[in-house]
């Protein structure tokens, strides 16, 4: 039973997780709008979701150690591979954040996140209704 529940909710969970990560990336771009030489970042959501559903997440990046006294750890690369956003024109200080684009992408991502939450809530309500006598 639990595996059927997991399989039913898995795609929605993966999509929402990626939406949250994208929201953080976009918020970072907006926060660094005035940072000299900052390069706006983003990722291809459709490709990331396809990889996540296929179980091909980026995973963790192991750190190299040069001494046996170094602590083992990992540098979390996040669930996706970030790319630099192509911009029409960089500012004089080399910053590539276009606030109009960032705000539009942020708003669009928010709408998709809310739609995903509504869809997932509906799925859960349907499952709960099916369990009622």
MARZAPA-88128 format. One record per residue: residue in three letters; z, y, x negated of N, C-alpha, C, O, CB in turn; residue number from 0. Coordinates in steps of 0.2 Angstrom, whole numbers. Each point is the difference from the previous one (the first is absolute). Glycine has a CB too. Layout:
<fipas>
Ala, Z, Y, X, Z, Y, X, Z, Y, X, Z, Y, X, Z, Y, X, NUM
...
</fipas>
This chain:
<fipas>
Unk, 0, -6, -4, 0, 6, 4, 0, 6, -4, -4, 5, 1, 10, -11, 8, 0
Unk, -2, 6, -15, 1, 6, -4, -7, 1, -3, -2, 6, -1, 14, -8, -1, 1
Unk, -16, -3, 0, -6, 1, -4, -5, 3, 5, -4, 4, -2, 6, -13, -6, 2
Unk, -2, 7, 14, -5, 3, 5, 2, 8, 1, -4, 4, 1, 3, -16, 5, 3
Unk, 7, 13, -6, 2, 7, 1, -2, 4, -6, -3, 6, 0, 13, -9, 7, 4
Unk, -9, 0, -13, -2, 4, -6, -8, 1, 0, -2, 5, -2, 12, -10, -4, 5
Unk, -13, 0, 8, -8, 0, 0, -2, 5, 5, -5, 4, -1, 4, -15, -3, 6
Unk, 5, 12, 10, -2, 5, 5, 1, 7, -2, -4, 4, 1, 7, -13, 7, 7
Unk, 2, 10, -12, 2, 7, -2, -2, 2, -7, 1, 6, -2, 9, -7, 10, 8
Unk, -13, -4, -12, -1, 1, -7, -5, 6, -1, 1, 4, -4, 1, -16, 2, 9
Unk, -8, 12, 5, -5, 5, -1, 3, 7, 2, -1, 5, -4, -8, -14, 7, 10
Unk, 13, 10, 2, 2, 6, 2, 5, 2, -5, 1, 6, -2, -2, -8, 14, 11
Unk, 5, -2, -14, 5, 2, -6, -3, 2, -6, 2, 5, -3, 6, -13, 8, 12
Unk, -13, 4, -7, -4, 2, -6, -3, 7, 1, 0, 4, -5, -2, -16, 2, 13
Unk, -1, 13, 8, -3, 7, 2, 5, 5, 0, -2, 6, -3, -7, -11, 9, 14
Unk, 14, 4, -3, 6, 6, 0, 2, 1, -7, 2, 6, -2, 1, -9, 14, 15
Unk, -2, -2, -16, 3, 0, -7, -5, 5, -4, 2, 4, -4, 4, -15, 5, 16
Unk, -13, 9, 0, -5, 4, -4, 0, 7, 2, -1, 5, -4, -5, -15, 3, 17
Unk, 7, 11, 8, 0, 7, 3, 6, 4, -3, -1, 6, -2, -5, -10, 12, 18
Unk, 11, 1, -11, 6, 3, -3, -1, 2, -7, 1, 6, -2, 7, -12, 10, 19
Unk, -11, 1, -12, -2, 2, -7, -5, 5, 0, 1, 5, -5, 2, -17, 2, 20
Unk, -8, 12, 7, -5, 6, 0, 3, 6, 1, -1, 6, -2, -8, -14, 5, 21
Unk, 14, 9, 2, 3, 6, 2, 4, 3, -6, 0, 6, -1, 1, -10, 13, 22
Unk, 2, -1, -16, 4, 2, -6, -5, 3, -5, 2, 5, -3, 7, -13, 5, 23
Unk, -15, 5, -3, -5, 2, -5, -2, 7, 2, -1, 5, -4, -2, -17, 2, 24
Unk, 1, 13, 9, -2, 6, 2, 5, 6, 0, -1, 6, -2, -7, -12, 9, 25
Unk, 14, 4, -6, 6, 5, -1, 1, 2, -7, 1, 6, -1, 4, -11, 11, 26
Unk, -6, 0, -15, 0, 2, -7, -5, 5, -2, 1, 4, -4, 4, -15, 2, 27
Unk, -11, 10, 5, -6, 4, -1, 2, 7, 2, -1, 5, -3, -7, -14, 4, 28
Unk, 11, 10, 5, 1, 6, 3, 6, 4, -4, 0, 6, -1, -4, -10, 13, 29
Unk, 9, 0, -14, 5, 2, -4, -2, 3, -6, 3, 5, -3, 5, -13, 8, 30
Unk, -13, 5, -8, -3, 2, -7, -6, 5, 1, -4, 1, -5, 8, -12, 0, 31
Unk, -5, 14, 10, -5, 5, 1, -1, 6, -5, -5, 2, -1, 6, -5, 13, 32
Unk, 5, 5, -14, 0, 5, -5, 2, -2, -7, 1, 4, -5, 3, 3, 14, 33
Unk, -4, -14, -10, 1, -2, -7, -6, 0, -4, -5, -3, 2, 14, -5, 2, 34
Unk, -9, 11, -10, -6, 1, -4, -3, -7, -2, 4, -4, -2, 0, 15, -2, 35
Unk, -10, -12, 4, -3, -7, -2, 1, -6, 4, -1, -5, -2, 1, 10, -9, 36
Unk, 3, -4, 17, 2, -6, 4, -6, -2, 3, -4, 4, 3, 15, 0, -1, 37
Unk, -12, -11, -2, -6, -3, 3, 2, -3, 7, 4, -4, 0, -9, 2, -12, 38
Unk, 2, 4, 17, 1, -3, 7, -1, -7, 0, -6, -3, -3, 3, 14, 8, 39
Unk, 7, -15, -2, -1, -8, 0, 0, -2, 7, 2, 3, 5, 4, -4, -16, 40
Unk, -10, -5, 12, 0, -3, 6, -2, -7, -1, -2, -2, -5, -1, 13, 11, 41
Unk, 2, -15, 0, -3, -7, -1, -4, -1, 6, 1, 3, 5, 9, -7, -12, 42
Unk, -14, -1, 6, -4, -3, 6, 4, -4, 4, 2, -6, -1, -12, 6, -6, 43
Unk, 12, 2, 13, 4, -3, 5, -3, -7, 2, 4, -5, 0, 1, 16, 4, 44
Unk, -11, -11, -2, -3, -6, 3, 0, -5, -6, 1, -6, 2, -8, 13, 6, 45
Unk, 5, -6, -14, 0, -5, -5, 7, -2, -1, 1, -6, -2, -11, 11, -3, 46
Unk, 15, -1, 5, 7, -2, -2, 2, -4, 6, 4, -5, -2, -2, 16, -4, 47
Unk, -3, -10, 12, 2, -4, 5, -3, -7, 0, 3, -5, 1, -2, 15, 6, 48
Unk, -8, -10, -9, -3, -6, 0, 3, -5, -6, 1, -6, 1, -12, 12, 3, 49
Unk, 13, -2, -9, 3, -4, -6, 7, -2, 2, 2, -6, -1, -9, 12, -7, 50
Unk, 10, -2, 12, 7, -2, 2, 0, -6, 5, 4, -4, -1, 0, 16, -1, 51
Unk, -9, -12, 6, 0, -5, 5, -2, -7, -3, 1, -5, 2, -4, 14, 7, 52
Unk, -1, -8, -14, -3, -6, -4, 6, -2, -5, -1, -6, -3, -11, 9, 4, 53
Unk, 17, 1, -2, 5, -2, -5, -1, 1, -7, 2, -3, -4, 1, -6, 12, 54
Unk, -7, 14, -9, -2, 2, -7, 3, 7, -2, -4, 4, -2, -7, -10, 4, 55
Unk, 17, 7, 0, 3, 7, -2, 0, 1, -7, 0, -5, -4, 7, 4, 14, 56
Unk, -6, 7, -12, 0, 1, -8, 6, -3, -3, -1, -2, -6, -6, 13, 8, 57
Unk, 12, -11, 1, 6, -3, -3, 3, 5, -5, -1, 6, 0, -4, -17, 2, 58
Unk, 9, 8, -7, 4, 3, -5, -4, 0, -6, -3, -5, -2, 14, 3, 8, 59
Unk, -10, 7, -10, -3, 1, -7, 6, -2, -5, 5, 4, 0, -14, 4, 4, 60
Unk, 8, -13, -8, 5, -2, -5, 0, 5, -6, -5, 2, -2, 4, -14, 6, 61
Unk, 7, 14, -6, 1, 5, -5, 0, -4, -7, 2, -6, -1, 4, 14, 8, 62
Unk, -10, -5, -12, 0, -3, -7, 7, 2, -3, 2, 6, 0, -15, -6, -1, 63
Unk, 15, -5, -3, 6, 2, -4, -1, -1, -7, -4, -5, -2, 11, 1, 11, 64
Unk, -4, 8, -14, -1, -1, -7, 6, -2, -4, 0, -1, -6, -9, 10, 7, 65
Unk, 14, -10, 3, 6, -2, -3, 4, -5, 5, -1, 0, 6, 2, 11, -13, 66
Unk, 2, -16, 4, 4, -5, 4, 6, 4, 4, 2, -3, 5, -5, -7, -13, 67
Unk, 5, 16, 6, 5, 3, 3, -2, 4, 6, 4, 3, 4, 2, -2, -15, 68
Unk, -13, 0, 12, -2, 3, 6, 1, -3, 6, 0, -7, 0, -9, 12, -7, 69
Unk, 11, -2, 13, 1, -3, 6, -7, -2, 3, -5, 4, 0, 16, 3, 2, 70
Unk, -11, -12, 1, -6, -2, 4, 0, 3, 7, 5, 2, 3, -5, -13, -9, 71
Unk, -6, 13, 8, -1, 4, 6, -7, 0, 2, -4, -3, -3, 14, 10, 0, 72
Unk, -11, -3, 8, -7, 0, 3, -1, 7, 2, 5, 3, 3, -5, -15, 0, 73
Unk, -6, 15, -4, -2, 6, 3, -3, -1, 6, -6, -3, 0, 5, 8, -12, 74
Unk, 4, -3, 18, -3, -2, 6, -6, 5, 1, 0, 6, 0, 11, -9, 5, 75
Unk, -17, 0, -5, -6, 3, 1, -2, 2, 7, -5, 3, 2, 1, -8, -12, 76
Unk, 9, 3, 15, -1, 1, 7, -5, -5, 3, -3, -4, -4, 5, 16, 2, 77
Unk, -3, -12, 8, -4, -5, 4, -7, 1, -1, -4, -4, 2, 13, 3, 6, 78
Unk, -11, 6, -11, -8, 2, 0, -1, 3, -7, 4, 2, -4, -5, 0, 16, 79
Unk, -6, -2, -14, -2, 4, -6, -2, 7, 2, -4, 1, 4, 0, -12, -9, 80
Unk, 8, 16, 2, -2, 7, 2, -6, 2, -4, -1, -2, -6, 13, 4, 8, 81
Unk, -16, 2, 1, -6, 3, -3, 1, 7, 0, 3, 3, 4, -10, -13, -1, 82
Unk, 3, 14, -7, 0, 7, 0, -5, 2, 6, -6, -3, 0, 9, 4, -13, 83
Unk, -1, 4, 17, -4, 2, 5, -6, 5, -3, 1, 4, -4, 9, -5, 12, 84
Unk, -16, 0, -6, -6, 4, -2, 1, 7, 4, 1, 0, 6, -8, -10, -8, 85
Unk, 7, 15, -1, 0, 7, 3, -6, 4, -1, -4, -1, -5, 16, 1, 3, 86
Unk, -13, 4, 6, -6, 5, 0, 1, 5, -6, -5, 1, -3, 3, -3, 16, 87
Unk, 8, 4, -14, 1, 5, -5, 7, 1, -2, 4, 1, 4, -14, 5, 1, 88
Unk, 11, -7, -11, 7, 0, -3, 2, 7, -1, -4, 5, 0, 3, -16, -6, 89
Unk, 8, 13, 7, 2, 6, -1, 0, 2, -8, -2, -4, -4, 9, 3, 14, 90
Unk, -6, 8, -11, 0, 2, -7, 4, -3, -5, -1, -1, -6, -2, 12, 11, 91
Unk, 9, -14, -2, 5, -3, -4, -1, -8, -1, 4, -3, -3, 4, 12, 6, 92
Unk, -14, -11, 0, -1, -7, 0, 2, -4, 5, -1, -7, 0, 1, 8, -12, 93
Unk, 4, 1, 17, 3, -3, 6, -6, -2, 4, -4, 4, 2, 15, 2, -3, 94
Unk, -11, -12, 4, -5, -2, 4, 2, -1, 8, -4, -3, 4, -1, -3, -14, 95
Unk, 11, 8, 11, 3, -1, 7, -3, 6, 4, 0, 6, -1, 10, -11, -3, 96
Unk, -14, 2, 10, -3, 5, 5, 5, -1, 6, 0, -5, 3, -12, 4, -8, 97
Unk, 16, 6, 6, 5, 0, 6, -3, -1, 6, 3, -4, 4, 4, 12, -10, 98
Unk, -13, -6, 8, -3, -1, 6, -2, -8, 1, 2, -3, 5, -7, 15, -5, 99
Unk, 3, -15, -5, -2, -7, 0, 7, -4, 0, 0, -5, 4, -11, 7, -11, 100
Unk, 16, 0, 3, 6, -4, 0, 3, 1, 7, 3, -5, 3, -1, 7, -15, 101
Unk, -1, 4, 15, 3, 0, 7, -4, -4, 5, 3, -3, 4, 1, 15, -7, 102
Unk, -11, -12, 3, -4, -4, 4, 2, -7, -1, 1, -4, 5, -10, 13, -4, 103
Unk, 9, -12, -7, 1, -7, -1, 7, -2, 2, 1, -5, 2, -9, 6, -12, 104
Unk, 13, 4, 9, 7, -1, 2, 1, -1, 7, 3, -5, 3, 0, 11, -13, 105
Unk, -7, -1, 14, 1, -1, 7, -4, -6, 3, 3, -3, 4, -3, 16, -4, 106
Unk, -6, -15, -3, -3, -6, 2, 4, -6, -1, 0, -4, 4, -11, 10, -6, 107
Unk, 14, -6, -4, 4, -6, -2, 6, -1, 5, 2, -5, 2, -6, 6, -14, 108
Unk, 7, 5, 14, 6, 0, 4, -2, -3, 7, 3, -3, 3, 2, 13, -9, 109
Unk, -11, -7, 9, -3, -3, 6, -1, -7, 0, 2, -4, 5, -7, 15, -3, 110
Unk, 2, -14, -7, -1, -7, -1, 7, -4, -1, 0, -5, 3, -11, 7, -8, 111
Unk, 16, 1, 2, 6, -3, -1, 3, -1, 7, 3, -5, 2, -1, 10, -13, 112
Unk, -2, 1, 15, 3, 0, 7, -3, -5, 4, 3, -4, 4, 0, 16, -5, 113
Unk, -10, -13, 1, -4, -4, 4, 2, -8, -2, 1, -4, 4, -10, 13, -3, 114
Unk, 10, -10, -8, 2, -6, -2, 7, -2, 3, 1, -6, 2, -8, 7, -12, 115
Unk, 12, 4, 10, 6, -2, 2, 0, -1, 8, 4, -5, 2, 1, 12, -11, 116
Unk, -9, -4, 12, -1, -1, 8, -3, -7, 1, 3, -3, 4, -4, 15, -2, 117
Unk, -4, -14, -6, -3, -6, 1, 5, -6, -2, 1, -5, 4, -12, 10, -7, 118
Unk, 15, -4, -2, 5, -5, -2, 6, 0, 5, 2, -6, 1, -5, 8, -13, 119
Unk, 5, 3, 14, 5, 1, 6, -2, -4, 6, 4, -4, 3, 0, 15, -8, 120
Unk, -11, -10, 7, -2, -4, 5, -1, -7, -1, 2, -4, 5, -8, 14, -2, 121
Unk, 5, -12, -9, 0, -7, -1, 7, -3, 0, 1, -6, 3, -11, 7, -11, 122
Unk, 15, 2, 6, 7, -2, 0, 2, 0, 8, 3, -5, 2, -1, 9, -14, 123
Unk, -4, 1, 15, 2, 0, 8, -3, -6, 3, 3, -3, 5, -2, 16, -5, 124
Unk, -7, -14, -1, -4, -6, 3, 3, -7, -2, 1, -4, 4, -11, 11, -4, 125
Unk, 12, -7, -6, 4, -6, -3, 7, -1, 4, 2, -6, 2, -8, 6, -13, 126
Unk, 9, 5, 11, 7, 0, 4, -1, -1, 7, 4, -4, 3, 0, 12, -11, 127
Unk, -9, -6, 11, -1, -1, 7, -2, -8, 1, 2, -3, 5, -6, 15, -3, 128
Unk, 0, -14, -6, -1, -8, 0, 6, -4, -1, 0, -6, 3, -12, 9, -7, 129
Unk, 17, -1, 1, 6, -4, -1, 5, 1, 6, 4, -4, 0, -6, 6, -12, 130
Unk, 1, 3, 16, 4, 1, 6, -1, -6, 5, -6, -2, 1, 6, 15, -3, 131
Unk, 5, -15, 5, -1, -5, 6, -3, 2, 6, -1, -3, 5, 11, -3, -10, 132
</fipas>
